[in-house]
Amino acid sequence: MKNFLSNNEFQLDEVLFEHRNRDYGAYALRNEANQVLTKSLFVGVFLFAAISATPFIINNFKTETVTPPTDFGSEHVFHRVETPEVVPPVKHVEPTVPQVATTVLRIPTPTANPIVQTPATTLKSTDGKNIGTEEIIGTPPANNFTPPAVVTVSPPVVVDSPKPVDNSPAKKVDVEAKFSKGIDGFRNGMIQNFDGSNFEGTDIVLKTTLTFIVEKDGTISDIKANGANADFNKEAIKTIKSIRGKWTPAKLNGQAVRSYFSFPVSMKFE
């Protein structure tokens, strides 16, 4: 039995171009298409295999070129190192200390009837030697005497004694002392706190002048009254002590100072 495709009478090209011009280009292309595709497949496979194998072939035939070194001072040179000889450590020898010359100091004990007494050691025999238990002939001892340090005594410094601070009340000030509530407040305090029960009905005017010192801390001290009536003076001093409030001290050259303050008091009792 013949293959259907191999029979030219039943091929598609023969059917299409039957009783037509076979010299037409399409007939030739369609008739040779299978052969061209087969050749193209084998050529493509061959080229792909050749391209893939080219690097391996080049690596196998490539010879590495070894360039000799031009700088002969940079290459590594190996030398044989001889093992050093082990030298035993040197033993430490203590220096010999020279013997110091000494002599025995003999002081005989006095007895009532001495038979034979050992003579005392003379000072000349101890010159240049140390005192020891036996006599040794050696080098004289080193003189370790250190002279005493010279102490320089400085003359005493005369310090001027501080001048006594003048704390007496100032007679002239730049700024006078002031009561915290003003002079009117101080006067009202005198009127409100004064006990005039002992002077009622006298119908006389009693006068006195109070003088006191305003201290630097605003308190008052050394209160005095110089009126003619002693009872009135005493009551005025008692009243001024009972007034509540502080004083601002007077100032001289910008500094707070003690100062005198005078306050006249005049009252009439009906």
VOTOR-780097 format. One record per residue (C-alpha): residue number from 0; residue in one letter; x, y, z. Coordinates in steps of 0.25 Angstrom, whole numbers. Example, Ala and Ser with C-alpha at 12.3 -4.5 7.8 and 13.67 -1.06 7.14 Angstrom:
VOTOR-780097
<i: 0 | aa: A | c1: 49 | c2: -18 | c3: 31> $
<i: 1 | aa: S | c1: 55 | c2: -4 | c3: 29> $
//
This chain:
VOTOR-780097
<i: 0 | aa: M | c1: 0 | c2: 0 | c3: 0> $
<i: 1 | aa: K | c1: 6 | c2: 14 | c3: -4> $
<i: 2 | aa: N | c1: 7 | c2: 25 | c3: 6> $
<i: 3 | aa: F | c1: -4 | c2: 35 | c3: 3> $
<i: 4 | aa: L | c1: 6 | c2: 47 | c3: 4> $
<i: 5 | aa: S | c1: 16 | c2: 41 | c3: -4> $
<i: 6 | aa: N | c1: 6 | c2: 39 | c3: -16> $
<i: 7 | aa: N | c1: 8 | c2: 51 | c3: -25> $
<i: 8 | aa: E | c1: -7 | c2: 50 | c3: -30> $
<i: 9 | aa: F | c1: -13 | c2: 52 | c3: -16> $
<i: 10 | aa: Q | c1: -3 | c2: 62 | c3: -10> $
<i: 11 | aa: L | c1: -9 | c2: 76 | c3: -7> $
<i: 12 | aa: D | c1: 0 | c2: 83 | c3: -16> $
<i: 13 | aa: E | c1: -4 | c2: 75 | c3: -28> $
<i: 14 | aa: V | c1: -18 | c2: 77 | c3: -25> $
<i: 15 | aa: L | c1: -16 | c2: 92 | c3: -24> $
<i: 16 | aa: F | c1: -8 | c2: 94 | c3: -36> $
<i: 17 | aa: E | c1: -14 | c2: 83 | c3: -44> $
<i: 18 | aa: H | c1: -16 | c2: 88 | c3: -59> $
<i: 19 | aa: R | c1: -10 | c2: 101 | c3: -55> $
<i: 20 | aa: N | c1: 4 | c2: 108 | c3: -58> $
<i: 21 | aa: R | c1: 14 | c2: 100 | c3: -49> $
<i: 22 | aa: D | c1: 25 | c2: 110 | c3: -52> $
<i: 23 | aa: Y | c1: 18 | c2: 119 | c3: -43> $
<i: 24 | aa: G | c1: 27 | c2: 122 | c3: -31> $
<i: 25 | aa: A | c1: 18 | c2: 118 | c3: -20> $
<i: 26 | aa: Y | c1: 17 | c2: 104 | c3: -25> $
<i: 27 | aa: A | c1: 33 | c2: 102 | c3: -24> $
<i: 28 | aa: L | c1: 33 | c2: 108 | c3: -10> $
<i: 29 | aa: R | c1: 22 | c2: 99 | c3: -5> $
<i: 30 | aa: N | c1: 28 | c2: 87 | c3: -11> $
<i: 31 | aa: E | c1: 42 | c2: 90 | c3: -5> $
<i: 32 | aa: A | c1: 37 | c2: 95 | c3: 8> $
<i: 33 | aa: N | c1: 39 | c2: 81 | c3: 16> $
<i: 34 | aa: Q | c1: 53 | c2: 80 | c3: 11> $
<i: 35 | aa: V | c1: 57 | c2: 95 | c3: 14> $
<i: 36 | aa: L | c1: 51 | c2: 93 | c3: 28> $
<i: 37 | aa: T | c1: 59 | c2: 80 | c3: 31> $
<i: 38 | aa: K | c1: 72 | c2: 86 | c3: 26> $
<i: 39 | aa: S | c1: 69 | c2: 99 | c3: 35> $
<i: 40 | aa: L | c1: 66 | c2: 90 | c3: 47> $
<i: 41 | aa: F | c1: 79 | c2: 83 | c3: 46> $
<i: 42 | aa: V | c1: 87 | c2: 95 | c3: 43> $
<i: 43 | aa: G | c1: 81 | c2: 102 | c3: 55> $
<i: 44 | aa: V | c1: 84 | c2: 91 | c3: 64> $
<i: 45 | aa: F | c1: 99 | c2: 90 | c3: 59> $
<i: 46 | aa: L | c1: 101 | c2: 105 | c3: 61> $
<i: 47 | aa: F | c1: 95 | c2: 105 | c3: 75> $
<i: 48 | aa: A | c1: 104 | c2: 93 | c3: 78> $
<i: 49 | aa: A | c1: 117 | c2: 99 | c3: 72> $
<i: 50 | aa: I | c1: 114 | c2: 113 | c3: 80> $
<i: 51 | aa: S | c1: 112 | c2: 105 | c3: 93> $
<i: 52 | aa: A | c1: 125 | c2: 97 | c3: 91> $
<i: 53 | aa: T | c1: 134 | c2: 108 | c3: 87> $
<i: 54 | aa: P | c1: 137 | c2: 113 | c3: 101> $
<i: 55 | aa: F | c1: 141 | c2: 99 | c3: 106> $
<i: 56 | aa: I | c1: 150 | c2: 97 | c3: 93> $
<i: 57 | aa: I | c1: 157 | c2: 110 | c3: 95> $
<i: 58 | aa: N | c1: 159 | c2: 108 | c3: 110> $
<i: 59 | aa: N | c1: 165 | c2: 94 | c3: 107> $
<i: 60 | aa: F | c1: 175 | c2: 100 | c3: 96> $
<i: 61 | aa: K | c1: 178 | c2: 113 | c3: 103> $
<i: 62 | aa: T | c1: 192 | c2: 113 | c3: 109> $
<i: 63 | aa: E | c1: 194 | c2: 122 | c3: 121> $
<i: 64 | aa: T | c1: 206 | c2: 132 | c3: 118> $
<i: 65 | aa: V | c1: 215 | c2: 133 | c3: 130> $
<i: 66 | aa: T | c1: 221 | c2: 147 | c3: 131> $
<i: 67 | aa: P | c1: 235 | c2: 146 | c3: 138> $
<i: 68 | aa: P | c1: 236 | c2: 157 | c3: 149> $
<i: 69 | aa: T | c1: 243 | c2: 169 | c3: 145> $
<i: 70 | aa: D | c1: 245 | c2: 175 | c3: 159> $
<i: 71 | aa: F | c1: 255 | c2: 165 | c3: 165> $
<i: 72 | aa: G | c1: 254 | c2: 172 | c3: 179> $
<i: 73 | aa: S | c1: 239 | c2: 169 | c3: 181> $
<i: 74 | aa: E | c1: 239 | c2: 153 | c3: 180> $
<i: 75 | aa: H | c1: 240 | c2: 145 | c3: 193> $
<i: 76 | aa: V | c1: 254 | c2: 140 | c3: 196> $
<i: 77 | aa: F | c1: 254 | c2: 129 | c3: 207> $
<i: 78 | aa: H | c1: 267 | c2: 127 | c3: 215> $
<i: 79 | aa: R | c1: 270 | c2: 116 | c3: 225> $
<i: 80 | aa: V | c1: 269 | c2: 121 | c3: 239> $
<i: 81 | aa: E | c1: 279 | c2: 114 | c3: 248> $
<i: 82 | aa: T | c1: 273 | c2: 110 | c3: 262> $
<i: 83 | aa: P | c1: 279 | c2: 120 | c3: 272> $
<i: 84 | aa: E | c1: 288 | c2: 114 | c3: 283> $
<i: 85 | aa: V | c1: 281 | c2: 113 | c3: 296> $
<i: 86 | aa: V | c1: 289 | c2: 121 | c3: 306> $
<i: 87 | aa: P | c1: 287 | c2: 118 | c3: 321> $
<i: 88 | aa: P | c1: 283 | c2: 130 | c3: 330> $
<i: 89 | aa: V | c1: 294 | c2: 136 | c3: 338> $
<i: 90 | aa: K | c1: 293 | c2: 133 | c3: 352> $
<i: 91 | aa: H | c1: 291 | c2: 145 | c3: 361> $
<i: 92 | aa: V | c1: 303 | c2: 147 | c3: 371> $
<i: 93 | aa: E | c1: 301 | c2: 155 | c3: 383> $
<i: 94 | aa: P | c1: 312 | c2: 165 | c3: 385> $
<i: 95 | aa: T | c1: 321 | c2: 163 | c3: 396> $
<i: 96 | aa: V | c1: 319 | c2: 173 | c3: 407> $
<i: 97 | aa: P | c1: 333 | c2: 177 | c3: 413> $
<i: 98 | aa: Q | c1: 334 | c2: 175 | c3: 428> $
<i: 99 | aa: V | c1: 334 | c2: 187 | c3: 437> $
<i: 100 | aa: A | c1: 344 | c2: 189 | c3: 447> $
<i: 101 | aa: T | c1: 339 | c2: 187 | c3: 461> $
<i: 102 | aa: T | c1: 345 | c2: 187 | c3: 475> $
<i: 103 | aa: V | c1: 340 | c2: 182 | c3: 488> $
<i: 104 | aa: L | c1: 336 | c2: 192 | c3: 498> $
<i: 105 | aa: R | c1: 340 | c2: 187 | c3: 512> $
<i: 106 | aa: I | c1: 336 | c2: 195 | c3: 525> $
<i: 107 | aa: P | c1: 341 | c2: 188 | c3: 537> $
<i: 108 | aa: T | c1: 332 | c2: 186 | c3: 549> $
<i: 109 | aa: P | c1: 339 | c2: 192 | c3: 561> $
<i: 110 | aa: T | c1: 340 | c2: 182 | c3: 573> $
<i: 111 | aa: A | c1: 345 | c2: 183 | c3: 587> $
<i: 112 | aa: N | c1: 357 | c2: 174 | c3: 586> $
<i: 113 | aa: P | c1: 359 | c2: 172 | c3: 571> $
<i: 114 | aa: I | c1: 370 | c2: 162 | c3: 568> $
<i: 115 | aa: V | c1: 371 | c2: 164 | c3: 553> $
<i: 116 | aa: Q | c1: 363 | c2: 175 | c3: 546> $
<i: 117 | aa: T | c1: 362 | c2: 176 | c3: 531> $
<i: 118 | aa: P | c1: 366 | c2: 190 | c3: 527> $
<i: 119 | aa: A | c1: 356 | c2: 199 | c3: 521> $
<i: 120 | aa: T | c1: 356 | c2: 201 | c3: 506> $
<i: 121 | aa: T | c1: 363 | c2: 214 | c3: 502> $
<i: 122 | aa: L | c1: 356 | c2: 224 | c3: 493> $
<i: 123 | aa: K | c1: 367 | c2: 224 | c3: 483> $
<i: 124 | aa: S | c1: 365 | c2: 209 | c3: 480> $
<i: 125 | aa: T | c1: 350 | c2: 212 | c3: 477> $
<i: 126 | aa: D | c1: 354 | c2: 223 | c3: 467> $
<i: 127 | aa: G | c1: 348 | c2: 219 | c3: 453> $
<i: 128 | aa: K | c1: 341 | c2: 207 | c3: 458> $
<i: 129 | aa: N | c1: 328 | c2: 202 | c3: 462> $
<i: 130 | aa: I | c1: 325 | c2: 196 | c3: 476> $
<i: 131 | aa: G | c1: 322 | c2: 181 | c3: 475> $
<i: 132 | aa: T | c1: 323 | c2: 168 | c3: 483> $
<i: 133 | aa: E | c1: 337 | c2: 164 | c3: 477> $
<i: 134 | aa: E | c1: 349 | c2: 171 | c3: 471> $
<i: 135 | aa: I | c1: 349 | c2: 170 | c3: 456> $
<i: 136 | aa: I | c1: 359 | c2: 176 | c3: 447> $
<i: 137 | aa: G | c1: 352 | c2: 182 | c3: 435> $
<i: 138 | aa: T | c1: 349 | c2: 194 | c3: 427> $
<i: 139 | aa: P | c1: 345 | c2: 207 | c3: 435> $
<i: 140 | aa: P | c1: 330 | c2: 209 | c3: 436> $
<i: 141 | aa: A | c1: 324 | c2: 219 | c3: 426> $
<i: 142 | aa: N | c1: 321 | c2: 233 | c3: 432> $
<i: 143 | aa: N | c1: 306 | c2: 234 | c3: 431> $
<i: 144 | aa: F | c1: 305 | c2: 247 | c3: 439> $
<i: 145 | aa: T | c1: 296 | c2: 257 | c3: 433> $
<i: 146 | aa: P | c1: 298 | c2: 271 | c3: 437> $
<i: 147 | aa: P | c1: 285 | c2: 278 | c3: 442> $
<i: 148 | aa: A | c1: 277 | c2: 286 | c3: 433> $
<i: 149 | aa: V | c1: 279 | c2: 301 | c3: 433> $
<i: 150 | aa: V | c1: 266 | c2: 307 | c3: 438> $
<i: 151 | aa: T | c1: 264 | c2: 321 | c3: 434> $
<i: 152 | aa: V | c1: 255 | c2: 329 | c3: 444> $
<i: 153 | aa: S | c1: 248 | c2: 340 | c3: 437> $
<i: 154 | aa: P | c1: 246 | c2: 352 | c3: 445> $
<i: 155 | aa: P | c1: 232 | c2: 354 | c3: 451> $
<i: 156 | aa: V | c1: 222 | c2: 361 | c3: 442> $
<i: 157 | aa: V | c1: 216 | c2: 373 | c3: 449> $
<i: 158 | aa: V | c1: 201 | c2: 374 | c3: 447> $
<i: 159 | aa: D | c1: 195 | c2: 387 | c3: 449> $
<i: 160 | aa: S | c1: 184 | c2: 385 | c3: 459> $
<i: 161 | aa: P | c1: 170 | c2: 388 | c3: 453> $
<i: 162 | aa: K | c1: 165 | c2: 402 | c3: 456> $
<i: 163 | aa: P | c1: 153 | c2: 402 | c3: 466> $
<i: 164 | aa: V | c1: 140 | c2: 403 | c3: 458> $
<i: 165 | aa: D | c1: 132 | c2: 416 | c3: 462> $
<i: 166 | aa: N | c1: 119 | c2: 411 | c3: 466> $
<i: 167 | aa: S | c1: 114 | c2: 424 | c3: 473> $
<i: 168 | aa: P | c1: 101 | c2: 430 | c3: 467> $
<i: 169 | aa: A | c1: 103 | c2: 439 | c3: 456> $
<i: 170 | aa: K | c1: 100 | c2: 454 | c3: 458> $
<i: 171 | aa: K | c1: 99 | c2: 457 | c3: 443> $
<i: 172 | aa: V | c1: 93 | c2: 447 | c3: 433> $
<i: 173 | aa: D | c1: 89 | c2: 448 | c3: 419> $
<i: 174 | aa: V | c1: 76 | c2: 441 | c3: 420> $
<i: 175 | aa: E | c1: 68 | c2: 442 | c3: 434> $
<i: 176 | aa: A | c1: 62 | c2: 430 | c3: 440> $
<i: 177 | aa: K | c1: 47 | c2: 428 | c3: 437> $
<i: 178 | aa: F | c1: 36 | c2: 420 | c3: 444> $
<i: 179 | aa: S | c1: 30 | c2: 409 | c3: 436> $
<i: 180 | aa: K | c1: 16 | c2: 415 | c3: 437> $
<i: 181 | aa: G | c1: 21 | c2: 430 | c3: 436> $
<i: 182 | aa: I | c1: 22 | c2: 441 | c3: 446> $
<i: 183 | aa: D | c1: 7 | c2: 442 | c3: 447> $
<i: 184 | aa: G | c1: 5 | c2: 427 | c3: 450> $
<i: 185 | aa: F | c1: 16 | c2: 428 | c3: 461> $
<i: 186 | aa: R | c1: 8 | c2: 440 | c3: 467> $
<i: 187 | aa: N | c1: -5 | c2: 432 | c3: 466> $
<i: 188 | aa: G | c1: 1 | c2: 421 | c3: 473> $
<i: 189 | aa: M | c1: 6 | c2: 430 | c3: 485> $
<i: 190 | aa: I | c1: -9 | c2: 435 | c3: 486> $
<i: 191 | aa: Q | c1: -16 | c2: 422 | c3: 486> $
<i: 192 | aa: N | c1: -6 | c2: 414 | c3: 495> $
<i: 193 | aa: F | c1: -4 | c2: 426 | c3: 505> $
<i: 194 | aa: D | c1: -10 | c2: 423 | c3: 519> $
<i: 195 | aa: G | c1: -15 | c2: 436 | c3: 524> $
<i: 196 | aa: S | c1: -24 | c2: 431 | c3: 535> $
<i: 197 | aa: N | c1: -14 | c2: 437 | c3: 546> $
<i: 198 | aa: F | c1: -15 | c2: 451 | c3: 540> $
<i: 199 | aa: E | c1: -30 | c2: 453 | c3: 537> $
<i: 200 | aa: G | c1: -36 | c2: 465 | c3: 544> $
<i: 201 | aa: T | c1: -23 | c2: 473 | c3: 545> $
<i: 202 | aa: D | c1: -27 | c2: 482 | c3: 533> $
<i: 203 | aa: I | c1: -13 | c2: 485 | c3: 531> $
<i: 204 | aa: V | c1: -4 | c2: 483 | c3: 518> $
<i: 205 | aa: L | c1: 8 | c2: 473 | c3: 521> $
<i: 206 | aa: K | c1: 20 | c2: 473 | c3: 511> $
<i: 207 | aa: T | c1: 32 | c2: 465 | c3: 509> $
<i: 208 | aa: T | c1: 42 | c2: 462 | c3: 498> $
<i: 209 | aa: L | c1: 46 | c2: 447 | c3: 496> $
<i: 210 | aa: T | c1: 60 | c2: 444 | c3: 490> $
<i: 211 | aa: F | c1: 64 | c2: 431 | c3: 486> $
<i: 212 | aa: I | c1: 74 | c2: 424 | c3: 477> $
<i: 213 | aa: V | c1: 70 | c2: 417 | c3: 464> $
<i: 214 | aa: E | c1: 79 | c2: 405 | c3: 462> $
<i: 215 | aa: K | c1: 84 | c2: 399 | c3: 449> $
<i: 216 | aa: D | c1: 74 | c2: 387 | c3: 450> $
<i: 217 | aa: G | c1: 62 | c2: 397 | c3: 452> $
<i: 218 | aa: T | c1: 60 | c2: 395 | c3: 467> $
<i: 219 | aa: I | c1: 60 | c2: 407 | c3: 477> $
<i: 220 | aa: S | c1: 69 | c2: 408 | c3: 489> $
<i: 221 | aa: D | c1: 73 | c2: 417 | c3: 500> $
<i: 222 | aa: I | c1: 59 | c2: 424 | c3: 501> $
<i: 223 | aa: K | c1: 59 | c2: 437 | c3: 510> $
<i: 224 | aa: A | c1: 49 | c2: 447 | c3: 514> $
<i: 225 | aa: N | c1: 53 | c2: 461 | c3: 519> $
<i: 226 | aa: G | c1: 39 | c2: 467 | c3: 523> $
<i: 227 | aa: A | c1: 37 | c2: 474 | c3: 536> $
<i: 228 | aa: N | c1: 27 | c2: 463 | c3: 541> $
<i: 229 | aa: A | c1: 34 | c2: 450 | c3: 545> $
<i: 230 | aa: D | c1: 21 | c2: 442 | c3: 544> $
<i: 231 | aa: F | c1: 18 | c2: 448 | c3: 530> $
<i: 232 | aa: N | c1: 32 | c2: 444 | c3: 526> $
<i: 233 | aa: K | c1: 31 | c2: 430 | c3: 531> $
<i: 234 | aa: E | c1: 17 | c2: 428 | c3: 524> $
<i: 235 | aa: A | c1: 22 | c2: 434 | c3: 511> $
<i: 236 | aa: I | c1: 35 | c2: 424 | c3: 511> $
<i: 237 | aa: K | c1: 25 | c2: 412 | c3: 514> $
<i: 238 | aa: T | c1: 16 | c2: 416 | c3: 503> $
<i: 239 | aa: I | c1: 27 | c2: 418 | c3: 492> $
<i: 240 | aa: K | c1: 32 | c2: 404 | c3: 495> $
<i: 241 | aa: S | c1: 18 | c2: 398 | c3: 493> $
<i: 242 | aa: I | c1: 16 | c2: 404 | c3: 479> $
<i: 243 | aa: R | c1: 17 | c2: 393 | c3: 468> $
<i: 244 | aa: G | c1: 25 | c2: 395 | c3: 456> $
<i: 245 | aa: K | c1: 40 | c2: 397 | c3: 452> $
<i: 246 | aa: W | c1: 48 | c2: 408 | c3: 448> $
<i: 247 | aa: T | c1: 57 | c2: 410 | c3: 435> $
<i: 248 | aa: P | c1: 71 | c2: 413 | c3: 440> $
<i: 249 | aa: A | c1: 78 | c2: 426 | c3: 435> $
<i: 250 | aa: K | c1: 88 | c2: 425 | c3: 425> $
<i: 251 | aa: L | c1: 102 | c2: 432 | c3: 423> $
<i: 252 | aa: N | c1: 110 | c2: 430 | c3: 411> $
<i: 253 | aa: G | c1: 100 | c2: 419 | c3: 406> $
<i: 254 | aa: Q | c1: 102 | c2: 411 | c3: 419> $
<i: 255 | aa: A | c1: 92 | c2: 409 | c3: 430> $
<i: 256 | aa: V | c1: 97 | c2: 416 | c3: 443> $
<i: 257 | aa: R | c1: 91 | c2: 418 | c3: 457> $
<i: 258 | aa: S | c1: 85 | c2: 432 | c3: 459> $
<i: 259 | aa: Y | c1: 77 | c2: 440 | c3: 469> $
<i: 260 | aa: F | c1: 63 | c2: 443 | c3: 468> $
<i: 261 | aa: S | c1: 55 | c2: 454 | c3: 476> $
<i: 262 | aa: F | c1: 40 | c2: 454 | c3: 477> $
<i: 263 | aa: P | c1: 32 | c2: 464 | c3: 485> $
<i: 264 | aa: V | c1: 20 | c2: 460 | c3: 493> $
<i: 265 | aa: S | c1: 9 | c2: 470 | c3: 498> $
<i: 266 | aa: M | c1: -4 | c2: 466 | c3: 504> $
<i: 267 | aa: K | c1: -16 | c2: 473 | c3: 512> $
<i: 268 | aa: F | c1: -24 | c2: 465 | c3: 522> $
<i: 269 | aa: E | c1: -38 | c2: 471 | c3: 526> $
//
